[in-house]
Amino acid sequence: MQQQILQRCILGILMLSGSLLASAQGYPSKTMTLVVPFAPGGNIDVIARAIGPSLAKVTGQSVVVDNKPGAGGAIGSNFVARSDPDGYTLLVATTNTISVLPYMLKSPPYKPDSFEPVGLTAISPLVIVVRKDDKRFPTAKALFQAVKVAPESVSVGHAGQGTSNHIAILRMEDAARVNFNVIPYKGSAPALTDLMGGQIDFVVDQITSSKPFVDSGNLRILAVLSKDRAQGLQDIPTLREAIGIELDASTTAGILAPPGTSANVIKALNAALRKAIDDSGVRGRLSAVGSTARSSSPQEWAQMLSQESSNSQALVQSGKIKAE
């Protein structure tokens, strides 16, 4: 009797394994959803919509971009973390969304290891942007001098708690020994809207989402936060050149799947993503808005997330970020 039960269990396991393998081999066979945990118009949204059509072409299936903003990216990220691990609901996120934000929440809805890494998509430099007609801040030096004279008198918006934009502001404050009036938003687009409306003084943002407003003459870039001058922004100084402080801040974005997604599906997804990103049209669209398309293996993407998680733990221990 026990031998019969054991044989049935083994048979069941083999059948389940065969079913999962067959499913992975036939993947994808229906519409795929790229969840963007920020408002439309932000950096991650721009990246998702740049690669979506190419990913659809590669896979032969429709690809839909679904914005689920809120809580610094936690709402959309948690939605994917709890989705079926079938490879059809995916998260477009940054290292910060996954590896920094959980350390800033008293009851984080997910952990850094709550996802299966698929691969990188793009790297975008961060910039300081002000209104084009704001004569108070002709340069980054003038902006920092103003806040040194009157701490917290200058307001800065960012895409949300724990985002690379937010962490870059904290690092700027620490390096320059200043204190801004820091205001979080549900993505870059709402922050940029308030900036243009005069509600805040400047925004730290990815060039990807700011560039359309710079090109239209509404906003002006004071400095890039990368170590070297950014591609396509050769006339814009780095923060080191502008005010003499060392800072290297950019946004690394990639795709993740829900926990438990099979290795075969991850492998198929990564191969499709690499082909989609290597498309000259995708690279051109991202380059036009200041981002650099970049693909990777799941392991390389996982290593970046792990490193950011270690950095976040160090920030927590130093008291620079706290759970709220």
N, C-alpha and C positions, 0 to 999 in steps of 0.2 A: 504493500500500500504506500509506504513512504517513498519507495523507488518510483512508483507511478506519479506521485505528487511532484517529486523532484524532476522527472522527465517532462511533466507538463509545464513546470516553471521555466525550465531551460527552453522548451519549445516556445513559450510565451515571450521570453526575452529575445530569442532569435527572430521571431516574427516582428516584434516591436523594432528591433534594430534594422531589419530589412525594410520595414515601413518608413522609418526615418531616413534611411539611405536613399530609398526610392524618391521620397519627398524632396531630399536635397538635390538629387540628380535632375529632378524635374523643375527645380527652382530657377527663376521665379515663374509663376504661372498666373499671376493676377497683379492688380494695381499695388504699387509700393508707395508708402507715405513717408516723407521726410518731415519730421516734427522739428520746428524751429521754436525754441523756448523764449523767444523775444518778439517784440512787436514788428510788424512789417516795416521794411525800409532800413533796418539795421544791418550790421556787417554780416552776421550769420544768415540772415534772410537773403541778402544779396548773393552770398556764396551758394546757398541752397538752390536759388533760382537760376544761377549760372550753370550749375552742374546737372540740375534736374533733367532738362531736355536731352543732354548727352547720355545720361544714365538710362533714360527711357529708350534711346536709340540702341544702346549696347545690349540691353536686356530684352527688348521687344515688348516691354510692358509699360503702362502709363505710370508716371511718377508725379505724385501730388505733394505740394508743400503746404503744411498745416501749421499756422502760427498759434502757439499756446503760451502767451507771455505771462509774467508775474513772478514775484518773489525772487528776482535776480536770476531767473531761469529755472528755478526749482520746480515750478508747476509743470512745465512741459517735460522736463527731465524725469520727474517722478512718473508722469503718464507713460513714458516709454519704458521705464524700469518695471512697471507693472503690466505691460502689454504682453500678448502671447509671443513666445520666443520662436516665431516662425519666419522671421526675416522680412516681414512686410511692413512693420512699423519701426522706423529707425530715427535716431536722434542726431541732429547736426549741432554740435556743441564745441565749446572751447575747453582747454585744459583747466581754466579757472572755474567754469560752470560745474565740472565734475570733481575737481581735486582741491578747490579752495572753498567754494560756497558751503559745503557740508560742515566745515569747521566754524562757520560764522552763524550757524543756526543751532539753537538749544535742542531742538528736536528735528534733526535733519530727516527728510522723507526718504533719502537714499544715501548710500556711501560711495566712496570712490570705486569700490569693487562691485558695484551693483549693475555693471554693464559689461558687454563683450565688445572690446575694441575691434573696429573693422579696418579703419585706415585714415590717414590724413587727407585733407582737401586743400587747404591754403594757409598761408601765413600773411598777416596784414599788419603794417606798421601803425602805431598810435600817433596821433597828432594833437596839438593844442589849437583849438579853433575859437575865434571870436567873431562878432559881427563886423562886416566889412566897413561900416561907417562909425565904429566905436573908436573915437580919437583918443580915449584914455589909454589905450594899449596899442601903440604903434609897433611895439616889439615885445618879446617875451620878457626882456629885462624890465620894461616898464610895468608889466603885470606883476612880476615878483617884487619889485620895489614898492608897489602900492600895497600889497598884502603885508609886507614887512613893517610899513608905517602904521597900518591899522589891521591887526590880526583878525581873521574871519570876516573882514569887510568885503572880500571878493568871493563871489559864489561860483561854484563849479558843479556841473552836472555830469552824471555818468550813467551807463546802461543798466546798472543794478548792483546790489550787494555781491561782493565776491568776484565780479567780472574782472577781466584783465584791465579794463579802464579804471575801475575802483582801486585795484591794487597799485596801479601806476601812480594814481593821485597820492596814495599813502606813502609810496616810495619818494615821490617828489617832495612832499612835505618834510619827510625825514632828512632827505639830502640837502634841501635848501633851508631847513629849519624855519619853516613857515606854517601857518594854519589857515586853511581855506574854510569857507562855509560849504561843506560837501553835501550835495543833494542827489539822492538816488532816483532813478526812473525805471520804467518797465521796458527798457530798450533804448537804443540810441535815438531813434526817430522822435519820440516825445521830448527828449532832452534838447535835441537840435531845434525842435519847434519852439520850445520855451526860450532858447537862446536867441533865435531870430525875432521873437516877440518881445525881448527885453526883460524877461523874468529872471534870467540868470546872466552872469558875466562871461563865462566861457565853458567849453566842454572838452573833456579828454575823450577822444573817439578814434575809431579806426578810420583811416582815410577812405576805405571802401564806402562807408555810409555818409561821410562828410563831403566827398568830392563833388557830387552833383550840385550841392549848395555853394561850394567854392567856385565851381565852373559857372554857375548862374549869377555870381556876383553878390550873393547874400552873406557869405562867410569868408573869412580870411585865416590862413594858417600862420601861426606864429613860430612853431617849431615842431620837429618830428622827435619822437622819443626813442628812436632806434639808435644804435651805436654809431652808425654811419648814415649819411644822407640817403633818403629813400629813392627807389627807382621812380622816375617820372616827377620827382620833387627836388631836383638838383639845386634849385635856387632857394630852398628852405633850409635854414640851419638846424643842426641837432641841438638838443638842450645844452650839451657841453659847449658847443660853439656860441650859443646865445647867452648863457648865464654862468658857464663854467662848472656845472655839476655833471657827474657821470651817471648816465642812466641808459639802460637798454631794455625797452619794453615794446613788445609786439603781441599780437593775438594769434595763437595757433589753433586752428579749427580742424575738426575731423568728424567722422561718423561712428556711432556706437549702436549696438543692438541690445535687446533685452537680455538679462542673464538667462543662461540655459539654452541659448541659440546654439544649434549643433555646429561642430567644427566644419562640416562640409558646407553648410550654408554660409558661414563666415568666409570660408575660402572662396566660394563662388561670388560672394558680395565683394570681397576685396579685389578679385580679378576684374569684375565689372567696373568697380570704382576707379581702378587704375586706368582702364581703357577710357573711361569717361573723362578723367582729368587730363589724360595725355592728348585729348582732342585739341587741335590748334584753336578751334573756336572758343572752347572753354578757357584756355590759357589767355587768349586775346581779350575775352570779356572781363576776366579777373584783372589782367594787367591794366586794362583801360580805367579801372577804378582803384588802382594802386595796390592790389593784392598779388601775391605770387602763388600760382597753382603748385601744389606739391603732393605727391602720392607717397605711400609707404606701405610696409607690411603691417599686419595687426600687431606684431611684436614691437615694432618701432614706436607705434602710436601708444601702445600700452606702457612702454618705458618712459615716454614723455609725461604721461598721466601720473605714473608712479613718482617721477622726479618732482612734479609740481605738488603732489601730495606731501612729500617730504619737506619741501620748501614751506608749505602751509603750516605743517606741524611746528616748524621752527618759528614762524611768525606768531603762532598761538603762544608758544613758550615765552617769546619776547614781549608779549602783550600788545603787539601791533594790530592783531585782529582778535576779536572776542565774539563769543556766541551771543546772539541777541534774540 
